[in-house]
């Protein structure tokens, strides 16, 4: 849906992008540190016909870029998030 705007489930055009809530609530972020000081938001796309939702991590955010630089040289990217 992000690229085409078409729902992969029902083939309806016109997917809607849901903007992330400004504060780091549990439902719209991925925490990148155990203290929760570093996080990245999701971009969500919803089909107006069937309600199907896709989520993508916003890889352009500073928090994600910083996390990637710190962890990309390890064998696997693993967060201390539980």
MOLINSUL-V100072 format. One record per backbone hydrogen bond with DSSP energy under -0.5 kcal/mol. NH is the residue of the N-H (numbers start at 1). CO is the residue of the C=O. If there is no record, write none. Layout:
nh=NH co=CO
nh=NH co=CO
This chain:
nh=5 co=1
nh=7 co=12
nh=11 co=7
nh=14 co=5
nh=15 co=5
nh=16 co=46
nh=18 co=16
nh=18 co=44
nh=19 co=17
nh=25 co=23
nh=28 co=25
nh=30 co=40
nh=31 co=29
nh=32 co=38
nh=33 co=38
nh=36 co=33
nh=40 co=30
nh=42 co=28
nh=43 co=56
nh=44 co=18
nh=44 co=42
nh=45 co=54
nh=46 co=16
nh=47 co=52
nh=48 co=46
nh=51 co=47
nh=54 co=45
nh=56 co=43
nh=58 co=41
nh=59 co=57
nh=61 co=58
nh=65 co=61
nh=66 co=62
nh=67 co=63
nh=68 co=64
nh=69 co=65
nh=70 co=66
nh=71 co=67
nh=72 co=68
nh=74 co=71
nh=78 co=76
